[in-house]
Amino acid sequence: MAEVVKMPKMSDTMTEGVLAKWHKKVGDKVKSGDVLAEIETDKATMDFESYQDGTLLYIGIQEGAAAPVDSVIAILGKEGEDYKSLLDQAGSGAAAEPVKEAAPAADKAPAATPAPAAPKVDLSSIPATVIRMPLLSDTMTEGTIEKWNFKVGDKVKADDSLADVATDKATMEVVGYEAGTLLYIGVKEGEAAKVNDIIAIVGKEGTDITPLLQDGGSAPAAAEAAPATETKTEATATAPATETSNTDDSRVKASPLARKIAKDKGINLNDVKGSAEGGRIIKKDVEEYTPSAKPAAAPVTEAAPAAAPAAAAKAPIVLPTFTGEEKFSERPVTQMRKAISRRLSESLFTAPHFYVTMSIDMDQAIVARTRMNEIAPVKISFNDFVVKACAVALRQHPAINSSFLGDKIRTNEHVHVGVAVAVDEGLLVPVIKFADGKSLSHISVEVKEFAGKAKSKKLQPNEMEGSTFTISNLGMFGVDEFTAIINTPNACILAVSGIQAVPVVKNGAVVPGNIMKVTLSADHRVVDGATAAAFLQTLKQLLEEPVRLLI
């Protein structure tokens, strides 16, 4: 009889697994003990063995896809056996396939009501272009029209600045990028429009723009009639150009943004040639202006040459433009990273953390480690010292060796120290069990063995379970000080920094010293400040006099 194979729960925190690789395919014979697949959990990639004999009749999840714990991933049975009833009973396997078949039907439903959306007029045949409120910053949702630089009926060029728009960050120009006649203005000066709303229409004079407005959404029909006046403003546009002085540029025709940029750069607008309608200066003109391109001012009076050196001394510094390329890469979130994100978020936002920091003089520990390594069978590290010292201190301060379990607090009488190990995808925490009863050499061997397994993803779930206290050591990276998030259900975690050579005061004299800072993160539901401080005092005594670790 066919049997369902479900996604196993391979660790205490696993909620789903990724099918890294199938070792069998549909139709293959499978024996009990054969490796069916490799499954990536939140902690490691492990082999999944079959517990029955038979033929692989069905595979319910493809390589690289994730499936929740207890969902159907395969079916084993006799060759040719009908297994569909099992999928119907299990639910999860059968649900995956009808979704794909139902999708086309869902697509057909909207297609049955396209009549209202289909425009009667072919919009592409209308010789006009809709100008919409552009997205001028990453946080912009709407813009306010500060000033229209043209009115309905005016001729505009492709690079003309149609309007000045105030966004949530600055005032910028809106360029239409279309040549023609301004046929419609949809937003008055001082009014706001949402991003992508119609603000203007440019096109061939006399074009009926009603279909464009209907297609683009409702817009006020206030400013539609005025294609009669075309060139009256042009006659008055060029007249005042000669009335400006060489120093006062307040009467020069320029957009507010161009004027602001010119002021910031120290550029006199009299020296800038405008490229917009009627010689109006826009942002582009100011940004492209360089002093070398400044038109040579012919000496109008004889006093002009005398002022030339002073003007040259005040010439603005022009920085070369640098154009970079924005790049990024993305990668899917691994099961391990999902678990880290979930568990640490739960810890930080449910357990009220508080932090206590203490400086420890490591002079004696350095001397003791050097002597021990001369005779020890394995090399002992400072991290081994910290693990052993914490284990001994936890014996004296059982409140630190506790867990918050909702309606009760568990005080552990055994000492299992978790040691955080960094791997490519995140962090694993193998556990040194009964650490208080083990020698420094024993601890050193276990830590090295676990670190190697973690790097090669060979740690087993039972080797990462049951910690009562956790240590996170970044000392090898030269970190001065940091705090760590509690590894629940532990009540505390110790953050260990690097040993720093600093001046210290001993016996009233300033002498060289080797200081290591440690910070205890504690769950205030279980531990109080005085209890945390007392634990750190004991830890400090043990590390400053390492002979205590041997007693």
C-alpha positions in Angstrom: 0.0 0.0 0.0 1.3 3.5 -0.9 2.6 5.7 1.9 2.9 9.5 2.1 6.4 11.0 2.8 6.1 14.3 4.6 8.6 17.1 5.2 10.3 16.1 8.5 11.0 18.4 11.4 14.8 18.2 11.6 15.3 20.8 14.3 13.4 22.3 17.2 13.1 25.7 15.4 12.4 24.4 11.9 9.0 25.4 10.3 9.8 24.7 6.7 12.6 23.1 4.6 14.1 23.7 1.2 14.5 20.6 -1.1 18.2 21.1 -2.0 18.5 17.9 -4.1 16.6 14.8 -4.9 18.7 11.6 -5.0 15.9 9.6 -6.5 13.4 10.3 -9.4 9.9 9.1 -10.0 9.9 5.3 -10.9 13.1 4.5 -9.0 13.2 1.7 -6.5 13.8 2.8 -2.9 15.0 0.7 0.0 14.7 1.6 3.7 17.8 3.6 4.7 18.3 5.0 1.2 18.9 8.8 1.0 15.9 10.2 -0.7 16.9 13.9 -0.7 19.0 16.6 0.8 16.9 19.1 2.8 18.1 22.6 3.9 16.8 23.6 7.3 17.3 26.8 9.2 20.5 25.4 10.7 22.1 23.0 8.2 21.7 20.9 5.1 21.0 17.2 6.0 20.3 13.9 4.3 16.7 12.7 4.5 16.5 8.9 4.5 13.6 6.7 3.5 12.0 4.6 6.2 10.1 2.2 3.9 10.7 0.2 0.7 8.9 0.7 -2.6 8.8 2.6 -5.8 8.9 6.5 -5.8 5.5 7.2 -7.3 5.2 10.9 -6.8 7.4 14.0 -6.1 5.5 16.9 -4.7 8.2 19.6 -4.5 10.8 20.5 -7.0 14.5 21.1 -6.2 15.1 24.6 -4.7 11.5 25.0 -3.5 10.4 25.3 0.1 7.7 23.3 1.9 6.3 23.6 5.4 6.9 20.8 8.0 4.5 17.9 7.6 3.5 18.8 4.0 3.6 16.0 1.4 6.9 15.9 -0.5 6.7 12.4 -2.0 4.7 9.1 -2.2 6.2 5.6 -2.1 4.3 2.4 -3.0 4.0 -0.5 -5.4 4.8 0.2 -9.0 1.7 1.4 -10.9 -0.3 1.8 -7.7 -3.0 4.6 -7.7 -1.9 7.2 -5.2 -4.3 10.1 -6.0 -6.6 9.3 -3.1 -3.6 9.9 -0.7 -3.1 13.3 -2.2 -6.8 14.1 -1.7 -6.6 13.0 1.9 -3.3 14.9 2.6 -4.6 18.0 1.0 -1.3 19.8 0.8 -0.1 17.9 -2.2 -3.3 18.1 -4.2 -3.7 21.8 -3.5 -0.5 22.7 -5.3 -1.7 21.4 -8.7 -5.3 22.7 -9.0 -4.0 26.2 -8.4 -2.0 26.0 -11.6 -5.0 24.8 -13.5 -7.4 27.3 -11.9 -5.1 30.2 -12.8 -6.2 30.4 -16.5 -9.8 30.4 -15.5 -9.2 33.3 -13.2 -7.5 35.1 -16.1 -10.6 34.6 -18.2 -13.0 36.2 -15.7 -11.6 39.7 -16.1 -11.5 39.2 -19.9 -15.2 38.8 -19.9 -15.8 42.5 -18.9 -13.4 44.6 -21.0 -16.2 46.5 -22.8 -16.1 49.7 -20.6 -12.3 49.8 -20.7 -12.0 49.6 -24.5 -11.8 53.2 -25.8 -13.9 54.1 -28.8 -11.2 56.3 -30.1 -7.7 55.1 -30.9 -5.6 57.2 -28.6 -2.4 56.6 -30.5 -3.9 58.4 -33.5 -4.4 61.6 -31.5 -1.6 64.1 -32.3 -1.1 65.1 -28.7 1.0 63.9 -25.7 -0.2 63.8 -22.1 2.2 65.3 -19.6 1.9 63.7 -16.2 3.2 64.7 -12.7 6.6 63.0 -12.7 8.2 61.1 -9.8 10.9 63.6 -8.9 12.2 61.9 -5.7 12.0 58.4 -4.2 9.6 59.6 -1.5 7.4 61.9 -3.5 3.7 61.1 -3.7 2.5 64.5 -5.0 3.8 67.8 -6.3 2.6 71.4 -6.1 2.7 73.6 -9.2 4.5 76.7 -8.1 4.6 78.4 -11.5 3.5 77.7 -15.0 6.1 79.1 -17.5 3.7 78.9 -20.4 -0.1 79.3 -20.8 -2.6 77.5 -23.0 -2.0 78.3 -26.7 1.8 78.9 -26.3 4.2 77.1 -28.5 6.7 74.9 -26.6 9.9 73.1 -27.5 11.0 69.7 -26.4 13.5 71.0 -23.9 11.4 73.8 -22.5 10.6 73.8 -18.8 6.8 73.8 -18.6 6.5 74.4 -14.9 8.3 74.6 -11.5 7.1 71.9 -9.2 7.6 71.8 -5.4 8.2 68.3 -4.1 8.8 67.0 -0.6 12.5 67.7 -1.0 13.1 70.6 -3.4 11.7 72.7 -6.2 12.4 71.2 -9.6 11.5 71.8 -13.3 9.1 69.7 -15.3 10.2 69.3 -18.9 7.6 68.2 -21.4 10.1 66.6 -23.9 7.5 67.3 -26.6 7.3 70.1 -29.2 3.9 71.7 -30.1 1.2 73.8 -28.7 0.2 73.8 -25.0 -3.4 72.6 -25.4 -4.4 72.0 -21.8 -3.4 72.8 -18.2 -5.0 70.6 -15.6 -3.5 72.0 -12.4 -3.5 75.6 -11.4 -0.6 77.4 -9.7 -0.5 76.6 -6.0 -2.5 73.4 -6.4 -1.1 69.9 -5.8 -1.4 66.8 -8.1 -0.5 63.2 -7.3 2.3 61.5 -9.1 1.2 60.3 -12.6 -1.8 62.7 -12.6 -2.4 64.6 -15.9 -1.1 68.2 -15.5 -0.8 69.3 -19.2 -1.3 68.2 -22.8 1.0 69.2 -25.7 0.2 68.6 -29.3 -1.0 69.9 -32.6 -3.0 73.1 -32.4 -6.8 72.5 -32.7 -6.6 68.8 -31.6 -9.6 67.4 -29.7 -8.1 66.2 -26.4 -11.3 65.0 -24.8 -10.6 61.3 -25.3 -7.2 61.7 -23.6 -8.7 63.3 -20.6 -11.4 60.6 -20.3 -8.8 57.9 -20.6 -6.4 59.5 -18.1 -9.0 60.2 -15.4 -11.1 63.1 -14.5 -9.5 66.5 -14.6 -10.9 70.1 -14.3 -12.1 71.4 -17.6 -11.3 75.0 -16.6 -8.4 75.9 -18.8 -9.3 74.4 -22.2 -10.3 77.4 -24.3 -7.6 79.8 -25.5 -5.8 78.6 -28.6 -6.3 82.0 -30.2 -3.4 83.9 -28.6 -0.1 82.6 -29.9 2.7 85.1 -30.2 1.7 88.2 -28.2 3.9 87.2 -25.3 6.9 86.7 -27.5 7.0 90.4 -28.5 7.4 91.5 -24.9 9.7 88.7 -23.9 12.9 89.9 -25.4 12.6 93.6 -24.8 13.8 93.9 -21.2 17.0 91.9 -21.8 19.1 95.0 -22.2 17.8 96.7 -19.1 19.7 94.4 -16.7 22.9 95.6 -15.1 26.1 93.6 -15.0 25.8 92.9 -11.3 22.1 92.7 -10.5 20.5 89.7 -12.1 17.2 89.9 -10.3 15.4 91.0 -13.5 16.9 88.2 -15.7 14.2 85.7 -16.8 15.1 82.4 -15.0 13.2 79.6 -13.3 13.3 79.5 -9.5 15.4 76.3 -9.5 17.9 77.8 -12.0 18.2 81.0 -9.9 18.8 78.9 -6.7 21.5 76.8 -8.3 23.2 80.0 -9.7 23.2 81.6 -6.3 24.7 78.4 -4.7 27.4 78.4 -7.3 28.0 82.1 -7.3 27.1 82.5 -10.9 25.7 85.8 -12.2 22.7 85.1 -14.4 23.6 88.0 -16.7 26.5 85.8 -17.9 24.3 82.8 -18.6 22.6 82.3 -22.0 19.0 81.0 -21.7 17.9 78.2 -24.0 14.2 78.2 -23.2 11.5 80.3 -24.9 12.3 84.0 -24.9 15.8 83.4 -23.6 14.6 82.1 -20.3 17.3 80.5 -18.2 16.5 77.0 -16.9 18.4 74.5 -14.7 20.3 72.9 -17.6 21.7 76.3 -18.7 23.2 77.0 -15.2 24.6 73.5 -14.8 26.3 73.6 -18.2 27.7 77.1 -17.8 31.4 77.5 -17.2 33.4 80.7 -16.7 35.5 80.0 -19.8 32.4 80.1 -21.8 31.3 83.4 -20.4 30.8 86.0 -23.2 33.6 88.5 -23.1 32.1 91.7 -21.8 33.3 94.5 -24.1 34.6 97.4 -22.0 31.7 99.8 -21.9 33.5 102.4 -19.9 37.2 103.0 -19.3 36.9 101.9 -15.7 36.0 98.4 -16.7 39.5 97.1 -17.3 40.6 98.2 -13.8 37.8 96.0 -12.3 38.7 93.0 -14.4 41.4 91.5 -12.0 39.0 91.7 -9.1 36.3 89.9 -11.1 38.7 87.2 -12.1 39.7 86.6 -8.5 36.1 85.9 -7.6 35.6 83.4 -10.4 33.7 80.4 -8.9 35.5 77.0 -8.6 34.1 74.6 -11.1 34.3 70.9 -10.1 34.5 68.3 -12.7 31.4 66.2 -13.1 31.5 62.6 -12.1 29.0 60.1 -13.3 28.6 56.8 -11.5 26.5 53.7 -12.1 24.1 52.5 -9.5 24.3 48.7 -9.1 22.9 46.2 -6.7 22.5 42.4 -6.4 19.8 40.4 -4.7 19.8 36.9 -3.4 16.9 34.8 -1.9 16.6 34.6 1.9 17.9 31.2 3.0 16.1 29.0 5.6 18.9 29.8 8.1 18.5 33.6 7.6 14.7 33.3 7.9 15.0 31.5 11.2 17.6 34.0 12.5 15.4 36.9 11.5 12.3 35.3 13.1 13.9 34.2 16.4 16.0 37.3 17.0 13.0 39.6 16.3 10.9 37.6 18.7 13.6 37.8 21.3 14.3 41.5 21.0 10.7 42.6 20.9 9.3 40.2 23.5 12.1 40.0 26.1 12.9 43.3 27.8 16.7 43.5 27.3 19.1 45.4 29.6 22.8 45.6 29.3 25.7 45.6 31.8 29.3 46.2 30.7 32.5 45.5 32.6 36.2 45.8 31.8 38.5 42.9 32.7 42.3 43.0 33.1 43.6 40.1 31.0 47.3 40.4 32.0 47.3 37.3 34.1 45.1 35.3 31.6 47.7 36.1 28.9 50.5 34.8 31.1 48.6 31.7 32.1 47.5 30.9 28.5 51.2 31.1 27.3 52.4 28.7 30.0 49.4 26.3 29.5 50.1 26.1 25.7 53.6 25.0 26.4 52.4 21.8 27.8 48.7 21.4 26.8 47.9 18.7 24.1 45.8 21.3 22.2 46.1 25.0 21.8 43.9 26.9 24.3 42.3 30.1 23.2 41.0 33.1 25.1 37.6 32.1 24.1 38.1 28.7 25.9 39.0 30.7 29.0 35.8 32.7 28.7 33.7 29.6 28.2 35.2 27.9 31.3 35.0 31.1 33.4 31.3 31.6 32.5 30.5 28.0 33.3 32.1 28.3 36.7 30.4 31.6 37.4 27.0 30.2 36.4 27.3 27.6 39.1 27.6 30.5 41.6 24.8 32.6 40.1 22.0 30.2 39.1 19.6 33.1 38.3 21.7 33.8 35.2 21.4 30.2 34.2 17.6 30.4 33.9 14.8 30.5 31.3 11.5 32.4 31.1 8.7 30.0 30.2 5.7 32.2 30.2 3.9 31.3 33.5 7.1 30.0 35.2 10.8 30.6 35.4 13.1 27.5 35.1 16.4 27.6 36.9 18.8 25.1 35.3 21.0 23.0 37.6 23.1 21.9 34.7 25.4 24.3 32.7 25.2 24.0 28.9 27.1 26.9 27.2 26.2 27.8 23.6 29.0 29.3 21.5 27.9 31.4 18.6 29.8 30.4 15.3 29.6 32.6 12.2 29.0 30.8 8.9 28.3 32.1 5.4 24.5 32.2 5.7 24.4 33.5 9.3 25.0 32.1 12.8 24.9 28.7 14.4 25.1 28.0 18.1 26.7 24.6 19.0 26.4 23.7 22.7 29.2 22.7 25.1 27.3 20.5 27.5 28.2 20.3 31.2 30.9 22.9 30.5 31.5 23.6 34.2 32.9 20.0 34.7 35.2 20.0 31.6 38.9 21.1 31.5 40.2 23.9 29.3 41.7 21.3 26.9 38.4 19.4 26.6 36.5 22.6 25.9 39.1 23.7 23.3 38.7 20.4 21.4 34.9 20.5 21.4 34.8 24.2 20.3 37.2 23.5 17.4 35.3 20.4 16.4 31.9 22.2 16.4 33.3 25.1 14.5 34.6 22.8 11.7 31.2 21.1 11.5 29.4 24.4 11.4 31.5 25.6 8.5 30.8 22.4 6.5 27.1 22.3 7.5 27.6 19.0 9.3 26.2 20.0 12.7 23.5 17.7 14.0 20.3 19.2 15.6 21.1 17.6 19.0 24.5 19.4 19.0 22.7 22.8 18.8 19.9 22.2 21.4 19.6 22.7 25.1 21.8 25.7 25.8 21.3 27.4 29.2 23.6 30.4 28.5 25.2 31.8 25.3 28.5 33.5 24.4 29.1 35.6 21.3 32.7 36.5 20.8 33.9 39.1 18.3 37.3 39.6 19.9 39.1 38.0 16.9 37.8 41.0 14.8 39.3 43.6 17.1 35.9 44.8 18.2 36.1 47.3 21.1 32.6 46.7 22.5 29.2 45.5 21.4 25.8 44.1 22.6 24.1 40.9 21.6 20.5 39.8 21.3 19.5 37.0 23.8 19.3 33.5 22.3 15.9 32.5 23.7 14.9 30.7 25.9 18.2 31.6 27.6 17.9 34.5 30.0 21.3 35.9 29.2 24.0 36.2 26.5 27.5 37.5 26.9 29.1 39.7 24.2 32.9 39.4 24.3 35.2 42.0 22.7 38.8 42.0 21.8 41.7 42.5 24.2 42.9 46.1 23.8 46.4 47.3 24.9 45.6 50.5 26.8 47.1 52.6 29.6 45.6 51.6 33.0 46.1 52.8 36.6 47.7 50.3 39.0 48.8 51.2 42.5 48.5 54.9 41.7 50.6 54.7 38.5 49.7 54.6 34.9 51.1 51.5 33.3 50.4 49.5 30.1 47.5 47.1 30.4 45.4 44.6 28.4 41.7 45.2 28.8 38.8 43.1 27.5 35.3 44.5 27.7 32.3 42.1 28.2 28.6 43.1 28.0 25.9 40.9 29.5 22.5 41.2 27.8 19.8 40.0 30.3 16.1 39.4 30.2 14.6 41.7 32.8 11.7 39.3 33.3 14.2 36.8 34.9 17.3 38.8 35.9 17.7 42.1 37.8 20.5 44.5 37.4 22.2 43.6 40.7 22.2 39.9 39.8 23.8 40.7 36.4 26.4 42.9 38.0 27.3 40.2 40.6 27.7 37.6 37.9 30.1 39.9 36.0 32.1 40.5 39.2 32.6 36.8 39.6 33.6 36.4 35.9 36.1 39.3 36.3 37.7 37.6 39.3 38.0 34.3 37.5 39.6 35.8 34.4 41.9 38.2 36.3 43.1 35.3 38.5 42.9 32.2 36.2 44.2 29.9 38.9 40.6 30.0 40.3 39.5 28.1 37.2 41.6 25.1 38.3 40.2 24.9 41.8 
